[in-house]
């Protein structure tokens, strides 16, 4: 068996890419909230909500191949809580979007904070293995440390 010593092109996309949408396809407008009635009670002010999904998908912005991840959203609400049905539709809007995880985690944080204005929020994306590597990216918001909530991108 002859080994090709010049495998420089073996790991390039070789002009192959599946079609995908850009970040403009992310639907932050579908996010809805409901009023949180315990915002002014001692136990309500520190209540933490954790929402997880193992069914998140987006696509690689280089190849268009699917990327799979676990998304964990943890927040302490102020006056509003995220409505879960709307959150599901929001997360589904990433399904055909080509976006780097490092950009996605910040975009999610901006969109979710803009929607519900929490006291604190953390978005963590745990990427499923690809090529033997796993990654985890985390973005955080704290109303006491930031002067204003991050603005959602259009």
N, CA, C and O atoms as a GROMACS GRO file, in nm:
protein
  616
    1UNK      N    1   0.085  -0.118   0.000
    1UNK     CA    2   0.000   0.000   0.000
    1UNK      C    3   0.089   0.123   0.000
    1UNK      O    4   0.178   0.138   0.084
    2UNK      N    5   0.064   0.212  -0.095
    2UNK     CA    6   0.142   0.333  -0.106
    2UNK      C    7   0.075   0.445  -0.028
    2UNK      O    8  -0.045   0.470  -0.043
    3UNK      N    9   0.152   0.513   0.056
    3UNK     CA   10   0.098   0.622   0.137
    3UNK      C   11   0.126   0.755   0.068
    3UNK      O   12   0.239   0.782   0.029
    4UNK      N   13   0.024   0.836   0.054
    4UNK     CA   14   0.039   0.968  -0.006
    4UNK      C   15   0.098   1.061   0.098
    4UNK      O   16   0.033   1.093   0.198
    5UNK      N   17   0.222   1.106   0.074
    5UNK     CA   18   0.290   1.191   0.172
    5UNK      C   19   0.241   1.335   0.166
    5UNK      O   20   0.270   1.415   0.255
    6UNK      N   21   0.166   1.369   0.063
    6UNK     CA   22   0.114   1.505   0.050
    6UNK      C   23  -0.038   1.503   0.073
    6UNK      O   24  -0.115   1.514  -0.022
    7UNK      N   25  -0.080   1.489   0.197
    7UNK     CA   26  -0.223   1.486   0.233
    7UNK      C   27  -0.275   1.624   0.268
    7UNK      O   28  -0.374   1.636   0.340
    8UNK      N   29  -0.211   1.727   0.217
    8UNK     CA   30  -0.250   1.864   0.248
    8UNK      C   31  -0.399   1.889   0.219
    8UNK      O   32  -0.465   1.960   0.294
    9UNK      N   33  -0.450   1.832   0.112
    9UNK     CA   34  -0.589   1.857   0.072
    9UNK      C   35  -0.688   1.759   0.133
    9UNK      O   36  -0.809   1.773   0.112
   10UNK      N   37  -0.641   1.661   0.207
   10UNK     CA   38  -0.729   1.559   0.262
   10UNK      C   39  -0.827   1.614   0.365
   10UNK      O   40  -0.932   1.555   0.388
   11UNK      N   41  -0.794   1.726   0.428
   11UNK     CA   42  -0.878   1.777   0.535
   11UNK      C   43  -0.944   1.910   0.501
   11UNK      O   44  -0.995   1.978   0.590
   12UNK      N   45  -0.945   1.947   0.375
   12UNK     CA   46  -1.013   2.068   0.331
   12UNK      C   47  -1.155   2.033   0.288
   12UNK      O   48  -1.184   1.918   0.256
   13UNK      N   49  -1.243   2.131   0.287
   13UNK     CA   50  -1.381   2.107   0.247
   13UNK      C   51  -1.391   2.070   0.099
   13UNK      O   52  -1.494   2.018   0.056
   14UNK      N   53  -1.286   2.096   0.023
   14UNK     CA   54  -1.280   2.061  -0.119
   14UNK      C   55  -1.403   2.109  -0.194
   14UNK      O   56  -1.464   2.036  -0.272
   15UNK      N   57  -1.438   2.234  -0.169
   15UNK     CA   58  -1.552   2.298  -0.235
   15UNK      C   59  -1.685   2.228  -0.210
   15UNK      O   60  -1.780   2.248  -0.286
   16UNK      N   61  -1.693   2.149  -0.105
   16UNK     CA   62  -1.819   2.084  -0.071
   16UNK      C   63  -1.878   2.154   0.051
   16UNK      O   64  -1.811   2.172   0.153
   17UNK      N   65  -2.002   2.194   0.038
   17UNK     CA   66  -2.072   2.257   0.149
   17UNK      C   67  -2.221   2.241   0.126
   17UNK      O   68  -2.270   2.255   0.013
   18UNK      N   69  -2.293   2.212   0.231
   18UNK     CA   70  -2.439   2.205   0.223
   18UNK      C   71  -2.496   2.344   0.243
   18UNK      O   72  -2.438   2.425   0.316
   19UNK      N   73  -2.608   2.375   0.179
   19UNK     CA   74  -2.667   2.509   0.195
   19UNK      C   75  -2.717   2.530   0.339
   19UNK      O   76  -2.767   2.439   0.404
   20UNK      N   77  -2.702   2.654   0.387
   20UNK     CA   78  -2.752   2.689   0.520
   20UNK      C   79  -2.784   2.837   0.524
   20UNK      O   80  -2.743   2.914   0.438
   21UNK      N   81  -2.859   2.876   0.627
   21UNK     CA   82  -2.898   3.015   0.647
   21UNK      C   83  -2.797   3.086   0.735
   21UNK      O   84  -2.718   3.022   0.804
   22UNK      N   85  -2.801   3.218   0.732
   22UNK     CA   86  -2.717   3.298   0.819
   22UNK      C   87  -2.790   3.333   0.948
   22UNK      O   88  -2.906   3.296   0.964
   23UNK      N   89  -2.723   3.403   1.039
   23UNK     CA   90  -2.783   3.439   1.168
   23UNK      C   91  -2.911   3.521   1.157
   23UNK      O   92  -2.988   3.528   1.253
   24UNK      N   93  -2.936   3.583   1.043
   24UNK     CA   94  -3.060   3.660   1.027
   24UNK      C   95  -3.184   3.570   1.034
   24UNK      O   96  -3.295   3.620   1.051
   25UNK      N   97  -3.165   3.439   1.020
   25UNK     CA   98  -3.278   3.345   1.028
   25UNK      C   99  -3.318   3.312   1.172
   25UNK      O  100  -3.421   3.248   1.195
   26UNK      N  101  -3.238   3.354   1.269
   26UNK     CA  102  -3.271   3.329   1.409
   26UNK      C  103  -3.392   3.412   1.446
   26UNK      O  104  -3.394   3.534   1.424
   27UNK      N  105  -3.495   3.348   1.502
   27UNK     CA  106  -3.624   3.413   1.527
   27UNK      C  107  -3.641   3.453   1.674
   27UNK      O  108  -3.710   3.385   1.750
   28UNK      N  109  -3.579   3.563   1.714
   28UNK     CA  110  -3.594   3.612   1.851
   28UNK      C  111  -3.732   3.672   1.874
   28UNK      O  112  -3.775   3.686   1.989
   29UNK      N  113  -3.802   3.708   1.768
   29UNK     CA  114  -3.936   3.766   1.780
   29UNK      C  115  -4.037   3.667   1.836
   29UNK      O  116  -4.140   3.708   1.890
   30UNK      N  117  -4.009   3.538   1.826
   30UNK     CA  118  -4.105   3.438   1.875
   30UNK      C  119  -4.098   3.421   2.027
   30UNK      O  120  -4.186   3.357   2.086
   31UNK      N  121  -3.996   3.478   2.091
   31UNK     CA  122  -3.982   3.464   2.237
   31UNK      C  123  -4.095   3.537   2.308
   31UNK      O  124  -4.125   3.652   2.278
   32UNK      N  125  -4.158   3.469   2.403
   32UNK     CA  126  -4.265   3.526   2.483
   32UNK      C  127  -4.235   3.503   2.630
   32UNK      O  128  -4.163   3.411   2.667
   33UNK      N  129  -4.291   3.588   2.712
   33UNK     CA  130  -4.272   3.577   2.857
   33UNK      C  131  -4.407   3.589   2.928
   33UNK      O  132  -4.505   3.635   2.870
   34UNK      N  133  -4.409   3.547   3.053
   34UNK     CA  134  -4.526   3.570   3.136
   34UNK      C  135  -4.478   3.639   3.264
   34UNK      O  136  -4.362   3.627   3.303
   35UNK      N  137  -4.570   3.711   3.327
   35UNK     CA  138  -4.536   3.787   3.446
   35UNK      C  139  -4.506   3.693   3.563
   35UNK      O  140  -4.579   3.597   3.588
   36UNK      N  141  -4.397   3.723   3.632
   36UNK     CA  142  -4.355   3.645   3.749
   36UNK      C  143  -4.412   3.712   3.874
   36UNK      O  144  -4.371   3.823   3.909
   37UNK      N  145  -4.503   3.646   3.941
   37UNK     CA  146  -4.577   3.705   4.052
   37UNK      C  147  -4.501   3.709   4.185
   37UNK      O  148  -4.546   3.773   4.280
   38UNK      N  149  -4.386   3.642   4.194
   38UNK     CA  150  -4.313   3.635   4.320
   38UNK      C  151  -4.184   3.716   4.319
   38UNK      O  152  -4.095   3.693   4.402
   39UNK      N  153  -4.172   3.809   4.227
   39UNK     CA  154  -4.050   3.888   4.211
   39UNK      C  155  -4.013   3.967   4.336
   39UNK      O  156  -3.895   3.993   4.359
   40UNK      N  157  -4.111   4.005   4.418
   40UNK     CA  158  -4.082   4.088   4.535
   40UNK      C  159  -4.083   4.012   4.667
   40UNK      O  160  -4.078   4.074   4.773
   41UNK      N  161  -4.089   3.880   4.662
   41UNK     CA  162  -4.083   3.802   4.785
   41UNK      C  163  -3.939   3.757   4.809
   41UNK      O  164  -3.864   3.741   4.712
   42UNK      N  165  -3.899   3.737   4.935
   42UNK     CA  166  -3.761   3.695   4.962
   42UNK      C  167  -3.722   3.565   4.889
   42UNK      O  168  -3.613   3.556   4.833
   43UNK      N  169  -3.810   3.468   4.892
   43UNK     CA  170  -3.777   3.341   4.825
   43UNK      C  171  -3.789   3.354   4.673
   43UNK      O  172  -3.717   3.287   4.600
   44UNK      N  173  -3.877   3.439   4.626
   44UNK     CA  174  -3.897   3.458   4.483
   44UNK      C  175  -3.785   3.534   4.416
   44UNK      O  176  -3.755   3.512   4.298
   45UNK      N  177  -3.723   3.625   4.491
   45UNK     CA  178  -3.614   3.706   4.434
   45UNK      C  179  -3.493   3.623   4.397
   45UNK      O  180  -3.416   3.662   4.310
   46UNK      N  181  -3.476   3.509   4.460
   46UNK     CA  182  -3.358   3.426   4.433
   46UNK      C  183  -3.392   3.292   4.368
   46UNK      O  184  -3.306   3.205   4.357
   47UNK      N  185  -3.517   3.275   4.326
   47UNK     CA  186  -3.555   3.150   4.259
   47UNK      C  187  -3.476   3.136   4.130
   47UNK      O  188  -3.465   3.231   4.052
   48UNK      N  189  -3.422   3.019   4.107
   48UNK     CA  190  -3.343   2.993   3.987
   48UNK      C  191  -3.417   2.896   3.896
   48UNK      O  192  -3.468   2.794   3.942
   49UNK      N  193  -3.423   2.929   3.769
   49UNK     CA  194  -3.487   2.843   3.670
   49UNK      C  195  -3.378   2.784   3.582
   49UNK      O  196  -3.293   2.858   3.531
   50UNK      N  197  -3.379   2.653   3.564
   50UNK     CA  198  -3.283   2.585   3.478
   50UNK      C  199  -3.360   2.511   3.370
   50UNK      O  200  -3.444   2.426   3.400
   51UNK      N  201  -3.332   2.542   3.246
   51UNK     CA  202  -3.396   2.477   3.132
   51UNK      C  203  -3.287   2.412   3.048
   51UNK      O  204  -3.188   2.477   3.012
   52UNK      N  205  -3.305   2.284   3.016
   52UNK     CA  206  -3.203   2.209   2.942
   52UNK      C  207  -3.266   2.140   2.822
   52UNK      O  208  -3.383   2.101   2.825
   53UNK      N  209  -3.187   2.124   2.717
   53UNK     CA  210  -3.227   2.041   2.606
   53UNK      C  211  -3.104   1.970   2.550
   53UNK      O  212  -2.996   2.030   2.539
   54UNK      N  213  -3.121   1.846   2.516
   54UNK     CA  214  -3.016   1.768   2.448
   54UNK      C  215  -3.045   1.759   2.299
   54UNK      O  216  -2.974   1.689   2.227
   55UNK      N  217  -3.147   1.826   2.252
   55UNK     CA  218  -3.193   1.812   2.114
   55UNK      C  219  -3.162   1.934   2.029
   55UNK      O  220  -3.228   1.955   1.927
   56UNK      N  221  -3.063   2.014   2.068
   56UNK     CA  222  -3.032   2.136   1.994
   56UNK      C  223  -2.944   2.105   1.873
   56UNK      O  224  -2.850   2.026   1.882
   57UNK      N  225  -2.977   2.167   1.760
   57UNK     CA  226  -2.894   2.154   1.641
   57UNK      C  227  -2.880   2.289   1.572
   57UNK      O  228  -2.970   2.373   1.574
   58UNK      N  229  -2.764   2.307   1.512
   58UNK     CA  230  -2.736   2.417   1.421
   58UNK      C  231  -2.647   2.355   1.314
   58UNK      O  232  -2.635   2.232   1.308
   59UNK      N  233  -2.584   2.437   1.232
   59UNK     CA  234  -2.493   2.379   1.133
   59UNK      C  235  -2.359   2.450   1.136
   59UNK      O  236  -2.349   2.566   1.176
   60UNK      N  237  -2.257   2.380   1.094
   60UNK     CA  238  -2.123   2.434   1.085
   60UNK      C  239  -2.121   2.542   0.976
   60UNK      O  240  -2.164   2.515   0.863
   61UNK      N  241  -2.071   2.662   1.007
   61UNK     CA  242  -2.070   2.768   0.906
   61UNK      C  243  -1.964   2.747   0.798
   61UNK      O  244  -1.956   2.824   0.703
   62UNK      N  245  -1.883   2.645   0.813
   62UNK     CA  246  -1.780   2.614   0.714
   62UNK      C  247  -1.830   2.510   0.614
   62UNK      O  248  -1.813   2.525   0.493
   63UNK      N  249  -1.892   2.404   0.666
   63UNK     CA  250  -1.930   2.291   0.580
   63UNK      C  251  -2.080   2.276   0.560
   63UNK      O  252  -2.124   2.213   0.464
   64UNK      N  253  -2.160   2.335   0.650
   64UNK     CA  254  -2.305   2.315   0.645
   64UNK      C  255  -2.348   2.184   0.708
   64UNK      O  256  -2.467   2.152   0.709
   65UNK      N  257  -2.254   2.108   0.761
   65UNK     CA  258  -2.287   1.981   0.828
   65UNK      C  259  -2.350   2.009   0.963
   65UNK      O  260  -2.319   2.111   1.025
   66UNK      N  261  -2.438   1.921   1.010
   66UNK     CA  262  -2.507   1.948   1.136
   66UNK      C  263  -2.414   1.942   1.257
   66UNK      O  264  -2.322   1.860   1.263
   67UNK      N  265  -2.440   2.030   1.352
   67UNK     CA  266  -2.374   2.030   1.483
   67UNK      C  267  -2.481   2.003   1.586
   67UNK      O  268  -2.593   2.055   1.576
   68UNK      N  269  -2.448   1.924   1.686
   68UNK     CA  270  -2.542   1.886   1.791
   68UNK      C  271  -2.487   1.935   1.924
   68UNK      O  272  -2.365   1.935   1.946
   69UNK      N  273  -2.576   1.978   2.013
   69UNK     CA  274  -2.530   2.031   2.141
   69UNK      C  275  -2.638   2.018   2.247
   69UNK      O  276  -2.757   2.002   2.218
   70UNK      N  277  -2.592   2.026   2.370
   70UNK     CA  278  -2.681   2.039   2.485
   70UNK      C  279  -2.680   2.186   2.522
   70UNK      O  280  -2.573   2.246   2.534
   71UNK      N  281  -2.797   2.244   2.541
   71UNK     CA  282  -2.808   2.384   2.580
   71UNK      C  283  -2.867   2.388   2.721
   71UNK      O  284  -2.968   2.324   2.749
   72UNK      N  285  -2.801   2.465   2.809
   72UNK     CA  286  -2.848   2.482   2.946
   72UNK      C  287  -2.864   2.632   2.971
   72UNK      O  288  -2.768   2.709   2.963
   73UNK      N  289  -2.986   2.672   3.000
   73UNK     CA  290  -3.018   2.812   3.029
   73UNK      C  291  -3.057   2.820   3.176
   73UNK      O  292  -3.153   2.757   3.219
   74UNK      N  293  -2.981   2.898   3.251
   74UNK     CA  294  -3.005   2.914   3.395
   74UNK      C  295  -3.026   3.063   3.421
   74UNK      O  296  -2.945   3.146   3.381
   75UNK      N  297  -3.138   3.096   3.488
   75UNK     CA  298  -3.159   3.237   3.517
   75UNK      C  299  -3.241   3.258   3.642
   75UNK      O  300  -3.317   3.172   3.686
   76UNK      N  301  -3.222   3.377   3.699
   76UNK     CA  302  -3.302   3.425   3.812
   76UNK      C  303  -3.390   3.535   3.754
   76UNK      O  304  -3.340   3.641   3.717
   77UNK      N  305  -3.521   3.512   3.746
   77UNK     CA  306  -3.608   3.611   3.683
   77UNK      C  307  -3.622   3.737   3.768
   77UNK      O  308  -3.600   3.735   3.889
   78UNK      N  309  -3.660   3.844   3.703
   78UNK     CA  310  -3.698   3.964   3.774
   78UNK      C  311  -3.850   3.974   3.765
   78UNK      O  312  -3.919   3.926   3.856
   79UNK      N  313  -3.903   4.033   3.663
   79UNK     CA  314  -4.049   4.050   3.648
   79UNK      C  315  -4.112   3.951   3.551
   79UNK      O  316  -4.234   3.935   3.549
   80UNK      N  317  -4.030   3.884   3.469
   80UNK     CA  318  -4.084   3.796   3.365
   80UNK      C  319  -4.007   3.665   3.356
   80UNK      O  320  -3.886   3.660   3.381
   81UNK      N  321  -4.080   3.559   3.321
   81UNK     CA  322  -4.021   3.427   3.296
   81UNK      C  323  -4.039   3.393   3.149
   81UNK      O  324  -4.138   3.432   3.087
   82UNK      N  325  -3.944   3.319   3.094
   82UNK     CA  326  -3.955   3.275   2.955
   82UNK      C  327  -4.063   3.168   2.943
   82UNK      O  328  -4.070   3.076   3.025
   83UNK      N  329  -4.146   3.179   2.843
   83UNK     CA  330  -4.250   3.081   2.816
   83UNK      C  331  -4.184   2.968   2.737
   83UNK      O  332  -4.121   2.994   2.634
   84UNK      N  333  -4.196   2.843   2.784
   84UNK     CA  334  -4.119   2.732   2.729
   84UNK      C  335  -4.155   2.696   2.585
   84UNK      O  336  -4.066   2.661   2.507
   85UNK      N  337  -4.281   2.702   2.549
   85UNK     CA  338  -4.318   2.671   2.410
   85UNK      C  339  -4.248   2.767   2.316
   85UNK      O  340  -4.193   2.724   2.214
   86UNK      N  341  -4.249   2.895   2.348
   86UNK     CA  342  -4.184   2.996   2.265
   86UNK      C  343  -4.032   2.973   2.262
   86UNK      O  344  -3.968   2.992   2.158
   87UNK      N  345  -3.975   2.934   2.376
   87UNK     CA  346  -3.832   2.905   2.381
   87UNK      C  347  -3.796   2.789   2.288
   87UNK      O  348  -3.692   2.792   2.222
   88UNK      N  349  -3.882   2.688   2.284
   88UNK     CA  350  -3.858   2.574   2.192
   88UNK      C  351  -3.854   2.622   2.047
   88UNK      O  352  -3.764   2.583   1.972
   89UNK      N  353  -3.949   2.706   2.008
   89UNK     CA  354  -3.950   2.758   1.871
   89UNK      C  355  -3.826   2.843   1.844
   89UNK      O  356  -3.769   2.838   1.734
   90UNK      N  357  -3.786   2.920   1.942
   90UNK     CA  358  -3.664   3.002   1.926
   90UNK      C  359  -3.543   2.911   1.902
   90UNK      O  360  -3.466   2.934   1.809
   91UNK      N  361  -3.528   2.809   1.985
   91UNK     CA  362  -3.414   2.718   1.968
   91UNK      C  363  -3.420   2.644   1.835
   91UNK      O  364  -3.317   2.620   1.773
   92UNK      N  365  -3.540   2.608   1.791
   92UNK     CA  366  -3.555   2.541   1.661
   92UNK      C  367  -3.515   2.632   1.545
   92UNK      O  368  -3.477   2.583   1.439
   93UNK      N  369  -3.523   2.762   1.564
   93UNK     CA  370  -3.489   2.854   1.455
   93UNK      C  371  -3.340   2.848   1.420
   93UNK      O  372  -3.299   2.898   1.315
   94UNK      N  373  -3.258   2.790   1.507
   94UNK     CA  374  -3.115   2.772   1.481
   94UNK      C  375  -3.086   2.651   1.393
   94UNK      O  376  -2.973   2.634   1.346
   95UNK      N  377  -3.184   2.568   1.371
   95UNK     CA  378  -3.165   2.437   1.308
   95UNK      C  379  -3.092   2.441   1.174
   95UNK      O  380  -3.014   2.351   1.144
   96UNK      N  381  -3.114   2.542   1.093
   96UNK     CA  382  -3.048   2.551   0.964
   96UNK      C  383  -2.954   2.671   0.955
   96UNK      O  384  -2.917   2.714   0.846
   97UNK      N  385  -2.914   2.725   1.070
   97UNK     CA  386  -2.828   2.843   1.075
   97UNK      C  387  -2.682   2.801   1.089
   97UNK      O  388  -2.647   2.723   1.177
   98UNK      N  389  -2.598   2.855   1.001
   98UNK     CA  390  -2.455   2.833   1.012
   98UNK      C  391  -2.395   2.937   1.105
   98UNK      O  392  -2.392   3.055   1.073
   99UNK      N  393  -2.349   2.892   1.222
   99UNK     CA  394  -2.299   2.986   1.323
   99UNK      C  395  -2.198   2.915   1.412
   99UNK      O  396  -2.217   2.799   1.449
  100UNK      N  397  -2.091   2.984   1.446
  100UNK     CA  398  -1.991   2.930   1.538
  100UNK      C  399  -2.051   2.925   1.679
  100UNK      O  400  -2.127   3.014   1.716
  101UNK      N  401  -2.019   2.823   1.757
  101UNK     CA  402  -2.070   2.811   1.893
  101UNK      C  403  -2.034   2.933   1.977
  101UNK      O  404  -2.114   2.980   2.058
  102UNK      N  405  -1.914   2.985   1.956
  102UNK     CA  406  -1.869   3.100   2.034
  102UNK      C  407  -1.955   3.224   2.006
  102UNK      O  408  -1.973   3.308   2.094
  103UNK      N  409  -2.007   3.234   1.886
  103UNK     CA  410  -2.098   3.345   1.854
  103UNK      C  411  -2.240   3.315   1.900
  103UNK      O  412  -2.312   3.402   1.948
  104UNK      N  413  -2.278   3.188   1.884
  104UNK     CA  414  -2.413   3.147   1.919
  104UNK      C  415  -2.444   3.170   2.068
  104UNK      O  416  -2.552   3.219   2.101
  105UNK      N  417  -2.352   3.135   2.156
  105UNK     CA  418  -2.379   3.148   2.299
  105UNK      C  419  -2.402   3.294   2.337
  105UNK      O  420  -2.487   3.324   2.421
  106UNK      N  421  -2.328   3.385   2.274
  106UNK     CA  422  -2.348   3.527   2.301
  106UNK      C  423  -2.478   3.578   2.240
  106UNK      O  424  -2.548   3.659   2.302
  107UNK      N  425  -2.510   3.532   2.121
  107UNK     CA  426  -2.637   3.572   2.056
  107UNK      C  427  -2.756   3.525   2.139
  107UNK      O  428  -2.850   3.601   2.161
  108UNK      N  429  -2.751   3.399   2.187
  108UNK     CA  430  -2.860   3.348   2.270
  108UNK      C  431  -2.876   3.431   2.396
  108UNK      O  432  -2.987   3.469   2.433
  109UNK      N  433  -2.765   3.460   2.462
  109UNK     CA  434  -2.770   3.539   2.585
  109UNK      C  435  -2.833   3.676   2.557
  109UNK      O  436  -2.920   3.720   2.632
  110UNK      N  437  -2.790   3.742   2.451
  110UNK     CA  438  -2.845   3.874   2.417
  110UNK      C  439  -2.996   3.867   2.391
  110UNK      O  440  -3.072   3.948   2.442
  111UNK      N  441  -3.038   3.767   2.311
  111UNK     CA  442  -3.180   3.754   2.278
  111UNK      C  443  -3.265   3.724   2.402
  111UNK      O  444  -3.371   3.783   2.421
  112UNK      N  445  -3.218   3.631   2.484
  112UNK     CA  446  -3.297   3.589   2.601
  112UNK      C  447  -3.303   3.698   2.707
  112UNK      O  448  -3.408   3.718   2.769
  113UNK      N  449  -3.192   3.768   2.729
  113UNK     CA  450  -3.192   3.879   2.826
  113UNK      C  451  -3.283   3.991   2.776
  113UNK      O  452  -3.358   4.050   2.854
  114UNK      N  453  -3.278   4.020   2.647
  114UNK     CA  454  -3.365   4.125   2.591
  114UNK      C  455  -3.513   4.086   2.607
  114UNK      O  456  -3.598   4.173   2.627
  115UNK      N  457  -3.544   3.957   2.598
  115UNK     CA  458  -3.683   3.912   2.606
  115UNK      C  459  -3.738   3.918   2.748
  115UNK      O  460  -3.851   3.963   2.768
  116UNK      N  461  -3.660   3.873   2.848
  116UNK     CA  462  -3.719   3.860   2.982
  116UNK      C  463  -3.654   3.946   3.090
  116UNK      O  464  -3.703   3.951   3.202
  117UNK      N  465  -3.544   4.015   3.058
  117UNK     CA  466  -3.478   4.106   3.153
  117UNK      C  467  -3.456   4.042   3.291
  117UNK      O  468  -3.508   4.093   3.391
  118UNK      N  469  -3.383   3.933   3.299
  118UNK     CA  470  -3.363   3.865   3.428
  118UNK      C  471  -3.265   3.938   3.519
  118UNK      O  472  -3.198   4.033   3.476
  119UNK      N  473  -3.258   3.895   3.641
  119UNK     CA  474  -3.155   3.947   3.733
  119UNK      C  475  -3.019   3.891   3.693
  119UNK      O  476  -2.919   3.963   3.688
  120UNK      N  477  -3.018   3.762   3.666
  120UNK     CA  478  -2.895   3.693   3.623
  120UNK      C  479  -2.932   3.587   3.521
  120UNK      O  480  -3.041   3.531   3.524
  121UNK      N  481  -2.839   3.559   3.430
  121UNK     CA  482  -2.861   3.452   3.334
  121UNK      C  483  -2.727   3.396   3.289
  121UNK      O  484  -2.629   3.469   3.272
  122UNK      N  485  -2.725   3.265   3.270
  122UNK     CA  486  -2.611   3.195   3.212
  122UNK      C  487  -2.663   3.106   3.101
  122UNK      O  488  -2.762   3.035   3.118
  123UNK      N  489  -2.596   3.110   2.987
  123UNK     CA  490  -2.626   3.020   2.877
  123UNK      C  491  -2.500   2.937   2.854
  123UNK      O  492  -2.392   2.992   2.832
  124UNK      N  493  -2.515   2.806   2.860
  124UNK     CA  494  -2.403   2.715   2.836
  124UNK      C  495  -2.439   2.623   2.720
  124UNK      O  496  -2.549   2.567   2.715
  125UNK      N  497  -2.346   2.608   2.628
  125UNK     CA  498  -2.363   2.517   2.516
  125UNK      C  499  -2.254   2.412   2.525
  125UNK      O  500  -2.135   2.444   2.517
  126UNK      N  501  -2.295   2.287   2.541
  126UNK     CA  502  -2.203   2.173   2.548
  126UNK      C  503  -2.208   2.102   2.414
  126UNK      O  504  -2.305   2.031   2.384
  127UNK      N  505  -2.106   2.120   2.336
  127UNK     CA  506  -2.102   2.066   2.200
  127UNK      C  507  -2.076   1.916   2.203
  127UNK      O  508  -1.991   1.869   2.278
  128UNK      N  509  -2.148   1.843   2.121
  128UNK     CA  510  -2.127   1.698   2.109
  128UNK      C  511  -1.994   1.675   2.037
  128UNK      O  512  -1.950   1.760   1.960
  129UNK      N  513  -1.930   1.561   2.062
  129UNK     CA  514  -1.800   1.535   2.000
  129UNK      C  515  -1.804   1.541   1.848
  129UNK      O  516  -1.897   1.493   1.784
  130UNK      N  517  -1.699   1.601   1.795
  130UNK     CA  518  -1.679   1.607   1.651
  130UNK      C  519  -1.530   1.590   1.627
  130UNK      O  520  -1.450   1.673   1.670
  131UNK      N  521  -1.495   1.484   1.560
  131UNK     CA  522  -1.353   1.459   1.538
  131UNK      C  523  -1.281   1.429   1.668
  131UNK      O  524  -1.161   1.454   1.680
  132UNK      N  525  -1.355   1.376   1.767
  132UNK     CA  526  -1.294   1.341   1.895
  132UNK      C  527  -1.281   1.456   1.993
  132UNK      O  528  -1.232   1.436   2.104
  133UNK      N  529  -1.324   1.576   1.955
  133UNK     CA  530  -1.313   1.692   2.043
  133UNK      C  531  -1.451   1.736   2.090
  133UNK      O  532  -1.547   1.737   2.012
  134UNK      N  533  -1.460   1.774   2.216
  134UNK     CA  534  -1.582   1.834   2.268
  134UNK      C  535  -1.546   1.975   2.316
  134UNK      O  536  -1.432   2.001   2.354
  135UNK      N  537  -1.642   2.062   2.314
  135UNK     CA  538  -1.624   2.199   2.363
  135UNK      C  539  -1.744   2.238   2.446
  135UNK      O  540  -1.854   2.186   2.428
  136UNK      N  541  -1.721   2.330   2.536
  136UNK     CA  542  -1.829   2.389   2.615
  136UNK      C  543  -1.804   2.539   2.617
  136UNK      O  544  -1.695   2.584   2.651
  137UNK      N  545  -1.906   2.616   2.580
  137UNK     CA  546  -1.894   2.762   2.580
  137UNK      C  547  -2.004   2.820   2.669
  137UNK      O  548  -2.118   2.773   2.666
  138UNK      N  549  -1.969   2.922   2.747
  138UNK     CA  550  -2.061   2.979   2.844
  138UNK      C  551  -2.057   3.131   2.836
  138UNK      O  552  -1.950   3.191   2.825
  139UNK      N  553  -2.175   3.194   2.843
  139UNK     CA  554  -2.185   3.340   2.850
  139UNK      C  555  -2.275   3.373   2.969
  139UNK      O  556  -2.372   3.302   2.997
  140UNK      N  557  -2.242   3.483   3.038
  140UNK     CA  558  -2.315   3.520   3.159
  140UNK      C  559  -2.360   3.666   3.156
  140UNK      O  560  -2.295   3.752   3.095
  141UNK      N  561  -2.471   3.691   3.223
  141UNK     CA  562  -2.523   3.826   3.241
  141UNK      C  563  -2.565   3.841   3.386
  141UNK      O  564  -2.623   3.750   3.445
  142UNK      N  565  -2.535   3.958   3.445
  142UNK     CA  566  -2.579   3.991   3.580
  142UNK      C  567  -2.619   4.138   3.581
  142UNK      O  568  -2.536   4.225   3.556
  143UNK      N  569  -2.745   4.164   3.611
  143UNK     CA  570  -2.795   4.302   3.608
  143UNK      C  571  -2.717   4.392   3.702
  143UNK      O  572  -2.704   4.511   3.675
  144UNK      N  573  -2.665   4.339   3.813
  144UNK     CA  574  -2.590   4.420   3.909
  144UNK      C  575  -2.450   4.455   3.860
  144UNK      O  576  -2.390   4.551   3.909
  145UNK      N  577  -2.398   4.380   3.763
  145UNK     CA  578  -2.263   4.405   3.713
  145UNK      C  579  -2.264   4.475   3.578
  145UNK      O  580  -2.164   4.538   3.542
  146UNK      N  581  -2.371   4.466   3.504
  146UNK     CA  582  -2.382   4.529   3.373
  146UNK      C  583  -2.474   4.650   3.384
  146UNK      O  584  -2.575   4.646   3.454
  147UNK      N  585  -2.439   4.757   3.315
  147UNK     CA  586  -2.520   4.878   3.324
  147UNK      C  587  -2.652   4.864   3.251
  147UNK      O  588  -2.751   4.926   3.290
  148UNK      N  589  -2.656   4.786   3.146
  148UNK     CA  590  -2.781   4.765   3.071
  148UNK      C  591  -2.777   4.625   3.010
  148UNK      O  592  -2.669   4.572   2.982
  149UNK      N  593  -2.892   4.565   2.989
  149UNK     CA  594  -2.894   4.434   2.924
  149UNK      C  595  -2.833   4.442   2.785
  149UNK      O  596  -2.844   4.544   2.718
  150UNK      N  597  -2.767   4.334   2.742
  150UNK     CA  598  -2.712   4.335   2.607
  150UNK      C  599  -2.823   4.354   2.504
  150UNK      O  600  -2.935   4.306   2.522
  151UNK      N  601  -2.793   4.424   2.399
  151UNK     CA  602  -2.891   4.447   2.293
  151UNK      C  603  -2.893   4.328   2.198
  151UNK      O  604  -2.788   4.277   2.159
  152UNK      N  605  -3.012   4.285   2.162
  152UNK     CA  606  -3.025   4.175   2.066
  152UNK      C  607  -2.985   4.226   1.928
  152UNK      O  608  -3.014   4.340   1.891
  153UNK      N  609  -2.919   4.140   1.852
  153UNK     CA  610  -2.880   4.174   1.715
  153UNK      C  611  -2.996   4.153   1.622
  153UNK      O  612  -3.084   4.071   1.648
  154UNK      N  613  -2.996   4.227   1.516
  154UNK     CA  614  -3.104   4.213   1.417
  154UNK      C  615  -3.065   4.115   1.312
  154UNK      O  616  -3.143   4.089   1.220
   0.00000   0.00000   0.00000
